[in-house]
């Protein structure tokens, strides 16, 4: 369940600007998770299901993480200022780290009770879940999977790591509800310990997603390279530009959901300073237009001697 740095940016639909997408994603997630978590909590209590109560807690954590994602994305879109001349994109990574921490704590809390019930050995005393808990698991699977695809699609459109992390959180909730479904069904068939086992399974799903989200955020905060494939694609594009004799150096680094490039190119040493500057300026504009995730490319020009015919 690795969260990748998306490079295949898609055009945002004309009828929806970025601010509208962020607002809609936040509202769908907040409203959907509030309704689902409330319903699952009631179903878990009424149906005597520890797994469903754990699942409800997982869904409620989605409400908190969506708020964090929304705040992080909003702040990251602020323009550069004197205190932050490179912009605020990394604040989205901070939001993702907080999100991952919340998930980690949630996962530990969800698994603790389940482990205690399993280790107690008093399985006969465990309550058997009711049908309402089983129905809640099915509704949760369908609802959370739909929210995953919706959030994932629009997160890719605006290249938002925080909302992409939120999408994976929806998917983890759907997967954990599958665990709830199996555990509840097993408990109803005469194996009550399976309900507690399902709580532990849900804990593992939550912990895995927390790890993936936190790792992705850290990678983007540590000026990590965009990878050989991405740099090769960029290199090939630059070498096709007029007046570029060669590329002496190309370094890429992730900066939140954006990319910075440091580039050294070789041009004819007999060109005037004005002409060499024009070459660099042309490449600068072309690359930033062609690769929409690149926020800035710094270009250094190295003169080379062209052998006379």
Steps between C-alpha positions, in 0.01 A plus 500: 500500500774740402410858433687615192612845392259562213660635182226436248305817582160516337332826398251629755148513348413850386183510708688421822792704628749378757335678792164341414657153481665542842172620649298215348752234605494629856120517520445153352752347737380687809130437444545142381731402787285670764189311384685169464684520832179591685306217337775245563538605863127456560503168312803382699340585834156364409651193335754425777791510254843617613621477141230739379571744785869491400398557140290799609801649679703451182235686298484781755876544468431571132306810604804630688747410225287664230499821702879478529536428126273794411691741727834375367400537134351846556818624672728338238324696223595836653727713286867539588582787736807658659516238773436209260649599161474143371129470583309287750470163321679310776223584745288244316762241595475616860124442482562150364742426785243608758243287319733199515561554873126512571451178306782334694344591833156392375636165387661429837178586682289284269726196536552521878153383604493225237834359617390509863181304417696238304762455771235471773386161368144556628343477158167367633437827680541709185175639361375376164451785249154573356385529139512881512877484547531276195287739291710795614817325379353451151383862478842621618685297235290641215501859632870520580609343171291757311660780703845357424455516122339845513777649718780324309379635164488864609814477715690403184344789308639755745813291580429506874695257718284583804174414323658198333593384851140566602382283209717212623351552842156441346632183335647379830162554664332293228754222548461510877124474456559179303686374806204608713261317269698175524544530876137583567375223272735251666388606848134458397583149379625396845857635515469820712879544522500588128337834579800591718737359238339732245585796725866396489486467119353850478787622720756356256330667200506835678864464601606409144329806352647721775848374407449561126365851551777599743774356279369682190483831688856462631634416153350820361635710786859377465567631146485147362573453131203441270670183373698385199199453270374852559845658459563297183174624348592858588856458369380367166262795465772758576746342253247556219505877561667725246859611581545243780822310432486288814375471858783509755285460811135440586376471858135476606346528845148472635365801685160399636289425194730706275843443347815712479767441233867603491639480147833568328504509119777542244462760224728641233768708678510747211145617575466838668381524859165623372466201266597248770251660738229476234566125464470446876186715522335312214571162662382632837159597362464188287578255782269666754217496245564142389542356852224658707626355829828696469474817705843635400802396297837666563721493189877555484662538157845351429685620187660242272728550201349387171762357267537695178407321177 
